[in-house]
Amino acid sequence: MRAHMNCIENLPVFGAIVLCATAAETNGPFLDALALIVLAARILQSLTHISMEQTDRVASIRFTFFFTQVLCMFAMGGLVAISAW
């Protein structure tokens, strides 16, 4: 399972959320903050992946950054859905 986590790319999901937010004219500081957290977590996930020897501990750290991105995208999607409602 760990080897396949790197195959899951969330850029299309993030792009879809941004597209929907734009179409719904959703904006605000909370949405902006979530987007910045997604970006920071993605950068940290990638840096962890390329700069450290891959151990179970490092994989757990990478997963934490990945999971942070997923949670933020769920929150962003929720904000967009509420705004569009």
C-alpha positions as a printed NumPy array, in Angstrom:
array([[  0.   ,   0.   ,   0.   ],
       [  2.787,   2.453,   0.85 ],
       [  4.356,   2.161,  -2.591],
       [  1.095,   3.189,  -4.215],
       [  0.548,   6.354,  -2.143],
       [  2.899,   8.272,  -4.43 ],
       [  0.682,   7.344,  -7.38 ],
       [ -2.238,   9.264,  -5.912],
       [ -2.05 ,  12.786,  -7.21 ],
       [ -4.426,  15.332,  -5.802],
       [ -3.719,  18.192,  -8.216],
       [ -6.817,  17.374, -10.345],
       [ -8.957,  17.381,  -7.202],
       [ -7.483,  20.701,  -6.062],
       [ -7.985,  22.103,  -9.563],
       [-11.629,  21.032,  -9.58 ],
       [-12.211,  22.688,  -6.206],
       [-10.587,  25.917,  -7.421],
       [-12.659,  25.82 , -10.616],
       [-15.871,  25.325,  -8.657],
       [-14.892,  28.065,  -6.19 ],
       [-14.297,  30.427,  -9.083],
       [-17.586,  29.514, -10.759],
       [-19.469,  29.926,  -7.47 ],
       [-17.614,  33.194,  -6.784],
       [-16.502,  31.804,  -3.437],
       [-13.671,  33.573,  -1.709],
       [-12.534,  34.581,   1.734],
       [ -9.646,  34.401,   4.143],
       [-10.484,  30.887,   5.39 ],
       [-10.535,  29.465,   1.869],
       [ -7.263,  31.26 ,   1.107],
       [ -5.673,  29.897,   4.279],
       [ -6.735,  26.357,   3.427],
       [ -5.267,  26.698,  -0.067],
       [ -1.958,  27.897,   1.399],
       [ -1.916,  24.972,   3.837],
       [ -2.475,  22.57 ,   0.922],
       [  0.432,  24.146,  -0.94 ],
       [  2.746,  24.071,   2.082],
       [  1.841,  20.469,   2.919],
       [  2.473,  19.41 ,  -0.687],
       [  5.876,  21.083,  -0.722],
       [  6.798,  19.483,   2.609],
       [  5.581,  16.083,   1.417],
       [  7.735,  16.332,  -1.698],
       [ 10.783,  17.605,   0.198],
       [ 10.457,  14.792,   2.705],
       [ 10.221,  12.294,  -0.119],
       [ 13.274,  13.497,  -2.028],
       [ 15.553,  14.531,   0.838],
       [ 15.299,  11.651,   3.3  ],
       [ 16.065,   7.971,   3.233],
       [ 12.739,   6.189,   2.982],
       [ 11.937,   4.433,   6.237],
       [  8.63 ,   3.647,   7.907],
       [  8.975,   6.798,  10.   ],
       [  9.6  ,   8.982,   6.949],
       [  6.632,   7.373,   5.189],
       [  4.488,   8.265,   8.188],
       [  5.678,  11.868,   8.012],
       [  4.913,  12.002,   4.287],
       [  1.482,  10.521,   4.917],
       [  0.799,  13.173,   7.557],
       [  1.487,  15.889,   4.972],
       [ -0.651,  14.051,   2.414],
       [ -3.517,  13.629,   4.886],
       [ -3.307,  17.33 ,   5.777],
       [ -3.85 ,  18.126,   2.103],
       [ -6.841,  15.804,   1.906],
       [ -8.476,  17.289,   5.015],
       [ -7.977,  20.83 ,   3.735],
       [ -9.445,  19.921,   0.355],
       [-12.507,  18.402,   2.037],
       [-12.93 ,  21.626,   4.006],
       [-12.461,  23.706,   0.85 ],
       [-15.025,  21.589,  -0.99 ],
       [-17.444,  22.041,   1.89 ],
       [-16.991,  25.807,   1.853],
       [-17.586,  25.932,  -1.882],
       [-20.688,  23.728,  -1.607],
       [-22.137,  25.868,   1.176],
       [-21.369,  29.046,  -0.749],
       [-22.931,  27.702,  -3.942],
       [-26.052,  26.587,  -2.086]])
